[in-house]
């Protein structure tokens, strides 16, 4: 016995099924696109993701404040005594132990987010008994490395992601 196979020619109905399905898929894509595109960040958010800061004009001992992602960021050009004081602290006496070396990339530059870790106030630079940062709202005191030393704040000032793009420029974010 021989098996016979017959191939049916496509009909007009087969073409209409395929065309209708294709139009349905394209229509579903157009219907879903606005929902997917609204989930991606807008141009202003993407622009705020990183910030380049020229530090060539920052004098030794000066702290500048820049805005990154809606938050104040302190960039401190530390003096040699401030660097020495930050490096010579026993980690045992810190509420949130962190070495100065783990918080800075270059000893003379400190970059921290300027928001108190207690209730979100903005500390004042070059203040307090450790000549670092002082939050006048509730009395939190940070040293020249942005580490909590006294007061109700539970953690050190946060260090944002940053890198030195050159000797005179810091890229934050």
C-alpha positions in Angstrom: 0.0 0.0 0.0 1.2 3.4 -0.8 0.4 6.4 1.4 -1.0 9.2 -0.5 -0.6 12.8 0.8 -2.5 15.5 -0.6 -1.7 19.1 0.0 -4.6 21.5 0.0 -4.2 24.8 -1.7 -4.6 27.8 0.6 -8.0 29.3 0.4 -9.1 32.8 0.7 -10.4 32.0 4.2 -6.9 30.9 5.3 -5.5 34.3 4.1 -8.2 36.2 6.0 -7.4 34.3 9.2 -3.7 35.1 8.9 -4.3 38.8 8.0 -6.8 39.2 10.8 -4.4 37.7 13.4 -1.5 40.0 12.2 -3.7 43.1 12.4 -4.8 42.0 15.9 -1.1 41.6 17.1 -0.2 45.0 15.7 -3.2 46.6 17.3 -2.4 45.0 20.7 1.1 46.4 20.4 -0.2 49.9 19.7 -2.6 49.6 22.7 0.2 48.4 25.1 2.9 50.8 24.0 1.7 53.9 25.9 1.5 51.9 29.2 5.1 50.6 28.7 6.6 54.0 27.6 5.1 55.9 30.6 7.1 53.6 33.0 10.5 54.8 31.7 12.1 57.9 33.3 11.7 61.2 31.6 14.6 63.3 30.2 15.0 65.4 33.3 15.3 62.4 35.6 17.9 60.9 33.3 19.8 64.2 33.2 19.8 64.4 37.0 21.3 60.9 37.3 24.8 62.2 37.1 26.5 65.5 37.8 30.0 66.8 37.0 31.4 69.3 39.4 34.4 71.5 38.8 36.4 71.6 42.0 39.3 73.7 40.8 38.0 76.8 42.6 37.4 75.1 46.0 39.9 76.4 48.5 41.5 74.2 51.2 39.1 74.2 54.2 36.1 75.1 52.1 32.9 73.1 51.7 30.7 73.6 48.7 27.1 72.3 48.3 25.8 71.0 45.0 22.4 69.5 44.2 22.3 65.9 42.9 19.0 64.0 42.4 17.3 66.6 44.5 19.6 66.1 47.5 22.4 68.4 48.8 25.9 66.9 48.4 28.7 68.4 50.4 32.2 68.5 48.8 34.8 69.3 51.4 38.4 70.2 50.5 39.9 69.0 53.8 42.9 70.6 55.5 45.9 68.4 56.6 44.8 68.6 60.3 41.2 67.6 59.3 42.6 64.6 57.4 44.8 63.6 60.3 42.0 63.9 62.8 39.7 61.8 60.6 42.4 59.1 60.1 43.4 58.9 63.8 40.0 58.0 65.2 39.6 54.7 67.0 36.8 52.8 65.3 35.7 51.5 68.7 34.5 54.9 69.7 32.3 55.4 66.7 28.5 54.5 66.8 28.7 53.6 63.1 32.3 52.3 62.6 33.9 53.2 59.3 37.4 54.1 58.5 38.2 57.4 56.8 40.0 55.5 54.0 36.7 53.6 53.2 34.8 56.9 52.9 37.1 58.9 50.6 38.9 58.2 47.3 41.5 61.0 47.9 42.3 62.0 51.5 41.9 65.8 50.8 38.4 65.4 49.3 35.3 64.3 51.2 32.0 63.8 49.2 28.9 63.1 51.3 25.1 63.5 50.9 24.2 66.4 53.2 21.2 64.9 54.8 21.2 64.0 58.5 20.5 60.4 59.1 18.3 61.1 62.1 15.3 63.0 60.6 16.5 64.3 57.2 17.7 67.8 58.2 20.6 69.5 56.4 23.7 69.8 58.6 25.9 72.9 58.7 29.6 72.4 57.6 32.7 73.3 59.6 30.7 73.3 62.8 30.6 71.3 66.1 33.3 70.0 68.4 34.8 67.8 65.6 34.9 70.6 63.1 32.9 68.5 60.7 29.1 68.8 60.3 26.5 69.8 62.9 22.7 69.3 62.6 21.2 72.1 64.7 17.7 70.6 64.6 18.4 67.7 67.0 22.1 68.0 67.8 23.7 65.3 65.7 27.5 65.9 65.4 29.6 64.5 62.5 33.4 64.6 62.2 35.5 65.6 59.2 34.8 62.3 57.6 31.0 62.6 57.9 30.9 59.9 60.6 28.4 60.3 63.4 30.1 61.1 66.7 27.3 62.5 69.0 23.6 62.9 69.0 20.5 60.9 67.9 21.6 60.2 64.3 22.1 56.4 63.9 24.3 56.4 60.8 27.1 58.2 59.1 26.4 60.7 56.3 26.0 58.7 53.2 28.7 58.7 50.5 27.2 58.9 47.0 28.7 57.0 44.1 31.4 59.3 42.6 34.7 59.3 40.8 37.4 61.7 39.9 37.1 62.4 36.1 40.2 64.5 36.4 42.2 66.3 39.0 39.7 69.2 38.9 36.4 67.4 38.2 34.3 65.0 40.2 31.5 63.0 38.6 28.7 62.2 41.0 26.3 59.4 40.1 
